[in-house]
Amino acid sequence: MELKAVEFSPEHLSWTQTFECGTSEWAKLAADWIKNAPPFPSALQSIQIHGTTVWLHFLEVEKLSEEYLVGFSSLGTTRWSIPPPDGPKREAGFIPMLAVALAFQGRPEGGQPKPYSHLIMEHIITEGGKRGYRELCLFVHEDNVRAFCLYQRFDFQVIGERDERGMLRMLKLLY
Ligand SMILES: CC(C)(COP(=O)(O)OP(=O)(O)OC[C@H]1O[C@@H](n2cnc3c(N)ncnc32)[C@H](O)[C@@H]1OP(=O)(O)O)[C@@H](O)C(=O)NCCC(=O)NCCS
């Protein structure tokens, strides 16, 4: 099954206002990011300020003529020292935020063989490849086990040391 990816813009805010992806600190941050809820920087700010592309991922159920917001993903450009911590800086793909709605987390039942989180990761990796990035990178909190395991499954590796807030940098080579 495929998810429909739609580029996020202000007109989609009505879709994201009820988005929930968990009760952890980072899940709330992710939900607020896509809802454009202050006080933290939001998806719309990331688009406007950093040129990030943000996608909403929809599951279309034809039988019911309905669509559901499964999650969101994002991809922008950053300049990182690669290899870290003090290699020369160059452009790399950066994933500011992604999330899967609570109802779609975990291994789906029925005909959908892959977790939705995997479909969303594959989308980002494909987009990163199309844009010609050699690497994709991101930050994840060391206690965010689900996200960390997901990134590891897609061959992201921890680089350098955790920072004082417990954030890890992870990097995936695309080619
Ligand atoms: C991170 C997120 C996208 C992952 O999606 P998900 O549907 O929960 O992911 P999965 O069910 O595929 O689980 C991911 C991995 O965590 C593991 N996992 C699931 N629940 C777990 C738990 N309670 N404890 C430990 N590991 C767990 C799974 O086994 C899987 O690893 P595997 O592929 O090696 O088996 C989702 O949990 C989410 O939206 N979280 C809130 C927002 C967030 O943290 N975003 C990332 C910010 S960096």
The ligand as an ORCA input file, in Angstrom:
! r2SCAN-3c Opt
* xyz 0 1
  C       9.117      7.839     16.015
  C       7.883      7.318     15.304
  C       7.715      8.027     13.978
  C       8.087      5.827     15.025
  O       6.913      5.311     14.445
  P       6.284      3.978     15.052
  O       5.135      3.569     14.238
  O       6.051      4.218     16.495
  O       7.507      3.028     14.783
  P       7.579      1.463     14.833
  O       6.363      0.854     15.456
  O       7.997      1.044     13.474
  O       8.749      1.236     15.885
  C      10.034      1.687     15.628
  C      10.995      0.770     16.336
  O      10.860      0.934     17.762
  C      10.625     -0.335     18.352
  N       9.686     -0.114     19.443
  C       8.377      0.057     19.343
  N       7.851      0.265     20.570
  C       8.861      0.191     21.430
  C       8.956      0.327     22.833
  N       7.898      0.595     23.596
  N      10.178      0.207     23.389
  C      11.250     -0.044     22.628
  N      11.215     -0.161     21.297
  C      10.027     -0.043     20.716
  C       9.999     -1.194     17.281
  O      10.230     -2.565     17.549
  C      10.742     -0.713     16.061
  O      12.025     -1.289     15.965
  P      12.308     -2.506     14.967
  O      11.969     -2.016     13.586
  O      13.757     -2.749     15.155
  O      11.415     -3.620     15.411
  C       6.603      7.486     16.190
  O       6.732      6.714     17.368
  C       6.323      8.920     16.540
  O       5.686      9.635     15.783
  N       6.810      9.370     17.728
  C       6.540     10.719     18.200
  C       7.264     11.772     17.382
  C       8.754     11.558     17.363
  O       9.367     11.142     18.337
  N       9.361     11.870     16.212
  C      10.782     11.721     16.016
  C      11.468     12.947     16.494
  S      13.229     12.741     16.277
*
